Amino acid sequence: MQRKGQTMKAKTTDGREVDLKQDLLDGLKMRMRGSLLLPGEPGYEDSRTVWNGMIDRRPAAVARCLGTADVIECVKLAVANDLLLCIKGGGHNIAGLACADGGLMLDLSPMRGVWVDTRRKIAHAQGGCLLGDVDRETQLHGLAAVLGFVSQTGVAGLTLGGGFGYLTRRWGYTADNVVGMDVVTADGRQVRASNEENQDLFWGLRGGGGNFGVVTGIDYTLYPVGPEIVGGVVAWPASEASKVLELYRSLVEEAPPELTLAILMRPAPAAPWLPKEWHGKPIVGLLACHSGKTEEGEKVVAPIKAFGTPIGDVLVRRPYAQLQTLFDAANPKGRRYYWKSEYLPRIEPALCEKAIEHAAAIRSPHSAVILFQLKGALNRLSEEHSPAGNRDACYVFNLAASWEKAEEDETHVAWARQAWNDMKRFGTGGNYINFLTEDENQERIEAALGKSIRRLGEIKSKWDAKNIFRTNRNIRPA
Ligand SMILES: Cc1cc2nc3c(=O)[nH]c(=O)nc-3n(C[C@H](O)[C@H](O)[C@H](O)COP(=O)(O)OP(=O)(O)OC[C@H]3O[C@@H](n4cnc5c(N)ncnc54)[C@H](O)[C@@H]3O)c2cc1C
């Protein structure tokens, strides 16, 4: 806790250490509706920690913003005093981009309001919403936005990087389904970004990350989904993996757009739907979500349920919002995580062999090899549609390492890196910017953004020439 007369240290945008004067903090505190937290104060630890336990950074202060006016106060103060700014949406970014040592953190977690316009089929979500906040409110009306599939992920970070989930095959990336955003810009104004207003900013925000401002609200197009759908997982012993992957390859060829299929290979979690004797033993799971009519869904997933002798089967009719939380428990905040990922044009037999081989080399009870189907609507838009790009991506693989103890870091990071080195040749050459870890280099960022980088640089120089918003996958002003 800061004592009276004690000086706080903070970082400037170019990394210098400066004194954070008490009167500056007192003034900000007075002007904010939310709270300003300093190290040692209750709530500071919760704000500064992010999902990935590998990230351990300490901002100089945390501003828990309660609304746009608070965000504007913080941006103005940071700009006037050249303070490093960082923005936390859901805090789920694996590289820990939400948190910077010595920065002024804008924690948007108090801004989680969702308003659903059932007539226009649009949801307005505040910038600190988690996916589950939006699903919960929209599902009351049998509607859904195109989001990811872990309910504690932040909508803002996910959308600003592109975003995909079970509805992507039908309607594209999350960013393809945004109709407008409210943004606080580097000059402390609130502006609207949409196809009607500030089109350049709107384009940049749909894949270019938080480079251009603080997003305080996002308007999503909604579609009729659920509330009941058919979804879940069927699991078999890992010894059946090559047959299950062959089944997967044949099913994805024929799958209607309503059906999204994924493969999960990992040690069995201690989940109640898996027999105790299997816990910790290697399994292969086929994850399915059919977002159309339930009768139709049951028909199309029948071959999965009838395949071989599963050790567990929770592929059933269930609320869509419940399916969206199915993997929450497997991804707790604070565990250690390291990912390596690539977009794929197709699922080749040789890729499947490699996936099985590297799944067998997993040494942590929490790590997994994941293949996720994307093919569909996103491929029908042009590469120039938005910086989310990668319109040739039909699948994505993720080598998702996760473990408990810091002393095991090297082992599990090495597993993901080795597997990726062996499997990256199957990729499109692009990758998903939101899956990049802290140690990824500029080459990988450029591969994720492709040709969009140049236009993003121009937009950056118009909206944030001084690079105030830099704690992200940073675009240099052109
Ligand atoms: C368990 C798990 C599951 C996931 N599943 C999916 C999935 O199904 N589909 C998918 O597409 N992705 C998925 N992701 C990846 C996810 O899209 C990224 O981790 C994303 O960055 C998370 O957003 P966030 O708001 O939680 O991140 P944060 O860590 O809070 O922020 C990430 C970046 O966005 C910036 N940012 C956040 N909020 C704002 C804002 N309001 N205004 C301006 N900038 C902001 C931050 O400054 C930072 O640079 C998953 C991640 C995890 C950890």
The ligand as an SDF file (V2000), in Angstrom:
LIG
                    3D

 53 58  0  0  0  0  0  0  0  0999 V2000
   -9.3780  -20.2150  -22.8440 C   0  0  0  0  0  0  0  0  0  0  0  0
   -9.3920  -19.4090  -24.1080 C   0  0  0  0  0  0  0  0  0  0  0  0
  -10.2580  -19.7360  -25.1160 C   0  0  0  0  0  0  0  0  0  0  0  0
  -10.2840  -18.9910  -26.2930 C   0  0  0  0  0  0  0  0  0  0  0  0
  -11.1680  -19.3330  -27.2790 N   0  0  0  0  0  0  0  0  0  0  0  0
  -11.2310  -18.5840  -28.3960 C   0  0  0  0  0  0  0  0  0  0  0  0
  -12.1980  -18.8620  -29.3890 C   0  0  0  0  0  0  0  0  0  0  0  0
  -13.0170  -19.7680  -29.2620 O   0  0  0  0  0  0  0  0  0  0  0  0
  -12.2030  -18.0790  -30.4980 N   0  0  0  0  0  0  0  0  0  0  0  0
  -11.3300  -17.0520  -30.6590 C   0  0  0  0  0  0  0  0  0  0  0  0
  -11.4060  -16.3840  -31.6840 O   0  0  0  0  0  0  0  0  0  0  0  0
  -10.3990  -16.7710  -29.7360 N   0  0  0  0  0  0  0  0  0  0  0  0
  -10.3300  -17.5000  -28.6090 C   0  0  0  0  0  0  0  0  0  0  0  0
   -9.4000  -17.2110  -27.6700 N   0  0  0  0  0  0  0  0  0  0  0  0
   -8.4020  -16.1560  -27.9330 C   0  0  0  0  0  0  0  0  0  0  0  0
   -8.9650  -14.8100  -27.5810 C   0  0  0  0  0  0  0  0  0  0  0  0
   -9.6270  -14.2960  -28.7130 O   0  0  0  0  0  0  0  0  0  0  0  0
   -7.8270  -13.8460  -27.1980 C   0  0  0  0  0  0  0  0  0  0  0  0
   -7.1850  -14.3720  -26.0670 O   0  0  0  0  0  0  0  0  0  0  0  0
   -8.3200  -12.4460  -26.9160 C   0  0  0  0  0  0  0  0  0  0  0  0
   -7.2150  -11.5750  -26.8940 O   0  0  0  0  0  0  0  0  0  0  0  0
   -9.0560  -12.3610  -25.6120 C   0  0  0  0  0  0  0  0  0  0  0  0
   -9.6330  -11.0930  -25.4210 O   0  0  0  0  0  0  0  0  0  0  0  0
   -9.6730  -10.4300  -23.9610 P   0  0  0  0  0  0  0  0  0  0  0  0
  -10.4930   -9.2070  -24.0380 O   0  0  0  0  0  0  0  0  0  0  0  0
  -10.0280  -11.4600  -22.9580 O   0  0  0  0  0  0  0  0  0  0  0  0
   -8.1340  -10.1080  -23.8440 O   0  0  0  0  0  0  0  0  0  0  0  0
   -7.2600   -9.0700  -23.0240 P   0  0  0  0  0  0  0  0  0  0  0  0
   -6.1100   -9.8940  -22.5390 O   0  0  0  0  0  0  0  0  0  0  0  0
   -8.0200   -8.3010  -22.0240 O   0  0  0  0  0  0  0  0  0  0  0  0
   -6.7950   -8.0880  -24.1900 O   0  0  0  0  0  0  0  0  0  0  0  0
   -6.1900   -8.5440  -25.3560 C   0  0  0  0  0  0  0  0  0  0  0  0
   -5.7430   -7.3560  -26.2050 C   0  0  0  0  0  0  0  0  0  0  0  0
   -6.8820   -6.6110  -26.6040 O   0  0  0  0  0  0  0  0  0  0  0  0
   -6.8190   -5.2820  -26.0970 C   0  0  0  0  0  0  0  0  0  0  0  0
   -8.1470   -4.9020  -25.6190 N   0  0  0  0  0  0  0  0  0  0  0  0
   -8.9450   -5.6190  -24.8000 C   0  0  0  0  0  0  0  0  0  0  0  0
  -10.0890   -4.9650  -24.5990 N   0  0  0  0  0  0  0  0  0  0  0  0
  -10.0030   -3.8100  -25.2990 C   0  0  0  0  0  0  0  0  0  0  0  0
  -10.8720   -2.7240  -25.5060 C   0  0  0  0  0  0  0  0  0  0  0  0
  -12.0710   -2.6850  -24.9360 N   0  0  0  0  0  0  0  0  0  0  0  0
  -10.4650   -1.7020  -26.3100 N   0  0  0  0  0  0  0  0  0  0  0  0
   -9.2590   -1.7330  -26.9030 C   0  0  0  0  0  0  0  0  0  0  0  0
   -8.3970   -2.7410  -26.7450 N   0  0  0  0  0  0  0  0  0  0  0  0
   -8.7580   -3.7750  -25.9520 C   0  0  0  0  0  0  0  0  0  0  0  0
   -5.8120   -5.3410  -24.9660 C   0  0  0  0  0  0  0  0  0  0  0  0
   -5.1900   -4.1100  -24.7500 O   0  0  0  0  0  0  0  0  0  0  0  0
   -4.8420   -6.3770  -25.4780 C   0  0  0  0  0  0  0  0  0  0  0  0
   -3.9410   -5.7950  -26.3730 O   0  0  0  0  0  0  0  0  0  0  0  0
   -9.3850  -17.9120  -26.4660 C   0  0  0  0  0  0  0  0  0  0  0  0
   -8.5100  -17.5770  -25.4360 C   0  0  0  0  0  0  0  0  0  0  0  0
   -8.5130  -18.3110  -24.2720 C   0  0  0  0  0  0  0  0  0  0  0  0
   -7.5500  -17.9530  -23.2030 C   0  0  0  0  0  0  0  0  0  0  0  0
  1  2  1  0
  2  3  1  0
  2 52  2  0
  3  4  2  0
  4  5  1  0
  4 50  1  0
  5  6  2  0
  6  7  1  0
  6 13  1  0
  7  8  2  0
  7  9  1  0
  9 10  1  0
 10 11  2  0
 10 12  1  0
 12 13  2  0
 13 14  1  0
 14 15  1  0
 14 50  1  0
 15 16  1  0
 16 17  1  0
 16 18  1  0
 18 19  1  0
 18 20  1  0
 20 21  1  0
 20 22  1  0
 22 23  1  0
 23 24  1  0
 24 25  2  0
 24 26  1  0
 24 27  1  0
 27 28  1  0
 28 29  2  0
 28 30  1  0
 28 31  1  0
 31 32  1  0
 32 33  1  0
 33 34  1  0
 33 48  1  0
 34 35  1  0
 35 36  1  0
 35 46  1  0
 36 37  1  0
 36 45  1  0
 37 38  2  0
 38 39  1  0
 39 40  1  0
 39 45  2  0
 40 41  1  0
 40 42  2  0
 42 43  1  0
 43 44  2  0
 44 45  1  0
 46 47  1  0
 46 48  1  0
 48 49  1  0
 50 51  2  0
 51 52  1  0
 52 53  1  0
M  END
$$$$
